[in-house]
């Protein structure tokens, strides 16, 4: 296994670890691990292209690792009872990721390639910003001894809810973009990370 693929596998493992940290109240550790996972996402593709070690394993597992990471953290947010993370938000994101994963796996098995769409990149960026900001918020209120829903925290929570709505909207748009593209163009559809 090469370095880029090792980073991808490490990111996939970090998802369940962040979930466990959230469930056990180790929010500072959850935040730190999530940031490391995001950095591996930025670095593994760059490293693979730079060292000319792009593999079929990496093409399939890199987006899957992102989906596992995001899904695990969002489930952790639900268990933490965050007022700015609703069940419908998490359900829409996870449903979209499962749907696209199935489509993507079919395209991958057919041997066709596809490039990442712009809306998929925006979707991933929005999800990562929302989750990072939420984890930072949780870390800060934990250190201050506050709890989610506190009156002093409502302005920040409204902003985080707004970020979540943007992330969900981009998730739906990128999923629809992929499905329409796939329907019109066959297996040459854009990749949806």
C-alpha positions in Angstrom: 0.0 0.0 0.0 1.4 3.4 -1.0 1.3 6.6 1.2 -1.7 8.2 -0.4 -3.8 5.1 0.0 -2.5 4.7 3.6 -3.8 8.3 4.3 -7.1 7.4 2.8 -7.5 4.3 5.0 -6.4 6.3 8.1 -9.1 8.9 7.3 -11.7 6.1 7.1 -10.6 4.8 10.5 -10.8 8.3 12.0 -14.5 8.6 11.3 -15.6 6.0 13.9 -12.9 7.3 16.3 -14.4 10.8 16.1 -17.9 9.3 16.7 -16.6 7.5 19.9 -15.0 10.7 21.1 -18.3 12.6 20.7 -20.2 9.9 22.5 -17.8 9.9 25.4 -17.6 13.7 25.7 -14.0 14.0 24.4 -14.9 16.9 22.1 -11.5 18.5 22.0 -10.0 15.2 20.8 -12.9 14.8 18.3 -12.1 18.3 16.9 -8.4 17.6 16.6 -8.9 14.2 14.9 -11.4 15.7 12.5 -8.9 18.4 11.5 -6.2 15.8 10.9 -8.6 13.8 8.8 -9.4 16.9 6.7 -5.8 17.5 6.2 -5.3 13.9 5.0 -8.1 14.5 2.5 -6.4 17.5 1.1 -3.0 15.8 1.0 -3.6 12.3 -0.2 -4.8 13.2 -3.7 -2.1 15.8 -4.2 0.6 13.2 -3.0 -0.8 10.5 -5.4 -0.7 12.8 -8.4 2.7 14.2 -7.5 4.3 10.8 -7.0 2.4 9.3 -10.0 0.8 6.6 -7.7 -2.9 7.1 -8.5 -4.5 3.7 -8.0 -8.0 2.2 -8.7 -8.2 1.6 -4.9 -7.5 5.2 -4.2 -10.1 6.4 -6.7 -12.8 4.3 -5.1 -11.8 4.6 -1.4 -11.0 8.3 -1.2 -14.6 9.5 -1.7 -15.8 6.6 0.5 -13.5 7.7 3.3 -15.0 11.2 3.1 -18.5 9.8 3.3 -17.7 7.6 6.3 -16.0 10.5 8.1 -18.9 12.9 7.5 -21.6 10.4 8.3 -20.0 9.3 11.6 -19.6 12.9 12.8 -23.1 13.8 11.9 -24.5 10.8 13.8 -22.4 11.9 16.8 -23.9 15.3 16.6 -27.4 13.8 16.7 -26.5 11.8 19.8 -25.0 14.9 21.4 -28.4 16.6 20.9 -27.1 19.7 19.1 -30.0 22.1 18.5 -28.5 23.2 15.1 -28.2 19.6 13.7 -31.6 18.1 12.9 -32.4 14.5 12.0 -33.7 15.6 8.6 -30.3 17.2 7.8 -28.4 14.1 8.7 -30.9 11.9 6.9 -30.7 13.9 3.6 -26.9 13.9 3.7 -26.5 10.2 4.5 -29.2 9.2 2.0 -27.5 11.2 -0.8 -24.1 9.7 0.0 -25.5 6.2 -0.1 -27.4 6.8 -3.4 -24.3 8.3 -5.1 -22.0 5.7 -3.6 -24.2 3.0 -5.3 -24.2 4.9 -8.6 -20.4 5.6 -8.3 -19.6 2.0 -7.6 -21.5 0.9 -10.7 -19.6 3.4 -12.9 -16.4 2.3 -11.3 -17.1 -1.4 -12.0 -17.9 -0.6 -15.7 -14.4 0.7 -16.1 -15.5 4.3 -17.0 -13.7 7.2 -15.4 -15.2 10.5 -14.3 -13.9 13.8 -13.0 -15.1 15.5 -9.8 -17.9 18.0 -10.5 -17.7 21.6 -9.2 -20.9 21.2 -7.2 -19.5 18.1 -5.5 -16.4 20.0 -4.5 -18.6 22.8 -3.1 -20.7 20.3 -1.2 -17.7 18.6 0.4 -16.2 22.0 1.3 -19.5 23.2 2.9 -19.9 20.0 4.9 -16.3 20.2 6.1 -16.7 23.8 7.1 -20.0 23.2 8.9 -18.6 20.2 10.8 -15.4 21.9 11.7 -17.1 25.0 13.0 -19.6 22.8 14.9 -16.8 20.8 16.5 -14.9 24.1 17.4 -18.1 25.4 19.0 -18.6 22.2 21.0 -15.0 22.4 22.1 -15.3 26.0 23.3 -18.6 25.6 25.2 -17.2 22.4 26.7 -14.1 24.3 28.0 -16.4 27.1 29.3 -18.7 24.6 31.1 -21.7 25.6 29.0 -24.1 23.3 27.2 -25.7 23.4 23.7 -28.9 25.5 23.6 -27.6 27.9 26.3 -29.1 31.4 25.9 -25.6 32.9 25.5 -24.9 30.5 22.6 -28.0 31.0 20.5 -26.5 33.5 18.0 -23.6 31.1 17.3 -26.0 28.2 17.0 -28.2 30.0 14.6 -25.2 30.7 12.4 -24.2 27.0 12.6 -27.7 26.0 11.6 -27.4 28.3 8.6 -24.2 26.7 7.6 -25.9 23.3 8.0 -28.7 24.4 5.7 -26.2 25.5 3.1 -24.4 22.2 3.3 -27.6 20.2 3.0 -28.7 22.4 0.0 -25.4 21.8 -1.8 -25.6 18.1 -1.0 -29.0 17.9 -2.7 -27.9 20.0 -5.6 -24.8 18.0 -6.2 -26.7 14.7 -6.0 -29.3 16.0 -8.5 -26.5 17.3 -10.7 -25.0 13.8 -10.8 -28.3 12.0 -11.4 -29.3 14.4 -14.3 -25.8 14.2 -15.8 -25.7 10.5 -15.5 -29.2 10.2 -17.1 -28.2 12.4 -20.1 -24.6 11.2 -20.6 -24.5 7.6 -19.6 -21.4 6.5 -17.7 -19.4 9.6 -18.4 -21.0 11.4 -15.5 -19.0 13.7 -13.2 -17.7 12.1 -10.0 -19.5 13.2 -6.9 -17.1 13.2 -4.0 
